[in-house]
């Protein structure tokens, strides 16, 4: 039996509660994601994709319903506990990279490990290893302003892997990139999934990218309208490359 990583039961998210502008963004979301799955969450702008990702990533709390991450109920956790869970168990990759501008690539990758309490030598060694994995060994001492968009995203992926998270959440990770560079970034997600067995959740409006994943969950107006296993998804062997472009 597959092990469950994420379980949501009748999850709702409402904003501006009690005001004339009250708006329900997510409606009765019931969803199970198993450990090691590579899935896509798709839908038009305003469908609730990013809100759902924020709930999965413990960046926000639902208005009602249950959310269990690796069997642990999230709604009862304090803000500090959620912060610790995010740092140790979830890796985030965003369209806008979110790198610290005054820190080198190496320092940006080190940061989650610093928060996790790892010693300096261990942080440096692992950060160098991760930047090597994504094909950035010669750029690790460069600032974000000295890197291309694709290089920034590769640094962001290395940072997301820093604490060996159980889940990687990628919100439109190729949205700011040209098609060739976006291809390199998607290859990296395939490699991470194949070699590490990490649960990867890709939030995208791009149906071609979604078609590469094992399962496609479609949102519309805050509800799941389709949840389809994708037998034709792209498979990448654990020995495949994809990081040297």
C-alpha positions in Angstrom: 0.0 0.0 0.0 1.3 3.5 -0.8 2.1 5.7 2.1 0.1 8.9 2.4 2.0 12.1 2.5 -0.8 14.7 2.2 -4.4 14.3 3.2 -7.0 17.0 3.1 -10.6 16.5 4.2 -13.4 19.0 3.3 -10.9 21.9 3.3 -12.3 25.4 2.9 -10.6 28.8 2.7 -12.7 32.0 3.0 -11.3 35.5 3.1 -12.9 38.8 4.4 -15.1 36.8 6.6 -18.2 38.7 7.9 -17.7 41.6 5.4 -19.6 42.4 2.3 -16.6 41.2 0.3 -16.5 37.8 1.9 -15.2 35.3 -0.7 -14.8 31.5 -0.5 -11.6 30.7 -2.4 -11.5 26.9 -1.8 -14.6 24.7 -1.4 -14.6 21.3 0.3 -11.2 20.2 -1.0 -10.7 16.5 -0.3 -7.4 15.2 -1.6 -4.8 12.5 -0.9 -1.3 12.6 -2.2 1.0 9.6 -1.7 4.7 9.7 -0.8 6.9 9.9 -3.9 4.1 11.1 -6.3 4.9 13.7 -9.0 1.6 15.6 -9.5 0.4 18.7 -11.2 -2.3 21.1 -9.9 -3.8 23.0 -12.9 -6.5 25.5 -13.5 -7.2 28.9 -14.8 -6.2 32.1 -13.1 -8.3 32.6 -10.0 -9.2 28.9 -9.7 -7.5 28.6 -6.3 -4.2 26.9 -7.3 -1.9 29.2 -5.3 -4.2 29.2 -2.3 -4.2 25.5 -2.3 -0.4 25.4 -2.6 -0.1 27.8 0.3 -2.2 25.5 2.5 -0.3 22.4 1.5 2.9 24.3 2.3 1.7 25.4 5.7 2.1 29.1 4.6 -1.6 29.7 5.4 -4.4 28.0 7.4 -7.7 26.8 6.2 -10.9 28.3 7.4 -12.3 24.8 8.1 -11.6 21.2 7.4 -8.6 19.0 8.1 -5.1 18.9 6.7 -2.6 16.1 7.7 1.0 16.2 6.5 2.7 12.8 6.9 0.0 11.9 9.4 0.4 15.1 11.5 -2.7 17.4 11.8 -1.6 20.9 10.8 -4.5 23.0 12.0 -3.4 22.5 15.7 0.2 23.6 15.1 1.5 26.9 16.4 3.0 29.4 14.1 6.5 28.4 15.3 5.8 24.7 14.8 4.5 25.4 11.2 7.7 27.4 10.5 9.8 24.5 11.7 7.8 22.1 9.5 8.2 24.3 6.5 12.0 24.6 6.9 12.6 20.9 7.5 9.9 19.1 5.5 8.9 21.3 2.5 11.0 22.8 -0.2 9.6 25.8 -2.1 10.4 26.9 -5.7 8.6 30.1 -6.9 8.3 31.8 -10.3 10.1 34.9 -8.9 13.0 32.8 -7.4 12.9 34.6 -4.0 16.7 34.7 -3.6 18.4 37.1 -1.2 20.0 39.7 -3.4 23.1 40.4 -1.3 23.9 36.7 -0.7 25.8 34.5 -3.2 24.3 31.4 -4.7 26.2 29.4 -2.1 24.9 31.5 0.8 21.3 31.3 -0.5 21.4 27.5 -0.6 23.0 27.4 2.9 20.2 29.5 4.5 17.6 26.8 5.2 20.4 24.7 6.8 21.4 27.5 9.0 17.8 27.8 10.3 17.8 24.0 10.8 20.9 24.3 13.1 23.5 22.6 10.9 27.1 23.5 11.5 29.0 25.7 9.0 31.2 23.0 7.5 28.2 20.7 7.0 26.2 23.5 5.4 29.0 24.5 3.0 29.6 20.9 2.0 26.0 20.1 1.3 25.4 23.5 -0.5 28.3 22.8 -2.8 27.0 19.3 -3.5 23.5 20.6 -4.3 24.8 23.4 -6.6 26.9 20.7 -8.4 23.8 18.6 -8.8 22.0 21.4 -10.7 25.1 22.2 -12.8 26.2 25.4 -11.0 29.6 24.6 -9.5 31.3 27.5 -11.3 28.6 30.1 -10.4 28.2 29.4 -6.6 30.0 32.6 -5.6 28.0 34.9 -7.8 25.2 37.2 -6.6 21.7 36.7 -8.0 22.1 39.9 -10.1 25.0 38.2 -11.8 22.9 35.1 -12.8 20.5 34.4 -15.6 16.9 33.5 -14.9 17.5 29.9 -15.4 20.6 30.0 -13.1 18.5 31.7 -10.4 15.9 29.0 -10.7 18.5 26.3 -10.4 19.8 27.9 -7.2 16.3 28.0 -5.9 15.9 24.3 -6.6 19.2 23.6 -4.7 17.9 25.7 -1.8 14.6 23.8 -1.8 16.6 20.5 -1.5 18.8 21.8 1.3 17.2 20.0 4.2 16.2 17.0 2.1 12.5 17.8 2.3 9.8 15.2 1.9 7.8 17.5 -0.4 8.8 20.1 -3.0 6.2 22.7 -4.0 6.8 24.4 -7.3 4.6 27.3 -8.1 4.8 28.2 -11.9 8.6 27.5 -11.7 9.1 28.0 -15.4 6.8 31.0 -15.8 9.5 33.6 -16.0 11.8 31.5 -18.2 12.1 31.0 -22.0 11.2 27.5 -23.3 14.7 26.1 -23.5 15.6 27.2 -20.0 12.2 26.0 -18.7 13.1 22.6 -20.2 16.3 22.5 -18.1 14.3 23.3 -15.0 11.7 20.7 -15.6 14.4 18.1 -16.2 15.8 19.0 -12.8 12.4 18.2 -11.2 12.2 14.9 -13.0 15.8 14.1 -11.8 15.0 15.0 -8.2 11.8 12.8 -8.3 13.6 9.9 -10.0 16.7 9.9 -7.8 15.4 11.0 -4.4 11.8 9.8 -4.5 10.7 13.2 -3.3 7.0 14.1 -3.6 6.9 16.9 -6.2 3.8 19.1 -6.6 3.8 21.3 -9.6 1.3 24.2 -9.7 1.0 25.4 -13.3 -1.4 26.7 -15.9 0.8 25.0 -18.6 -1.0 21.8 -19.7 2.1 20.6 -21.6 4.2 20.6 -18.4 1.3 19.0 -16.4 1.2 16.2 -19.0 4.7 15.2 -17.8 3.5 14.4 -14.3 2.0 11.2 -13.0 -1.3 12.7 -12.0 -3.2 15.9 -12.8 -5.6 17.6 -10.4 -7.7 20.3 -12.0 -9.3 23.2 -10.0 -12.1 25.4 -11.1 -13.7 28.1 -9.0 -12.1 26.7 -5.9 -13.2 23.1 -6.3 -11.5 20.0 -7.7 -13.3 19.1 -10.9 -10.9 16.4 -12.1 -8.2 14.1 -10.6 -6.7 11.9 -13.2 -3.8 9.4 -13.2 -1.7 10.2 -16.2 -0.4 6.9 -17.8 1.4 8.7 -20.5 3.6 10.9 -18.2 7.2 11.3 -18.9 9.5 8.9 -17.0 13.1 9.6 -16.2 15.4 6.9 -14.9 17.5 7.5 -11.8 20.6 7.6 -13.9 19.4 10.1 -16.4 20.9 13.5 -16.7 19.1 16.7 -17.5 21.2 19.1 -15.3 24.1 19.9 -17.5 22.5 22.5 -19.8 
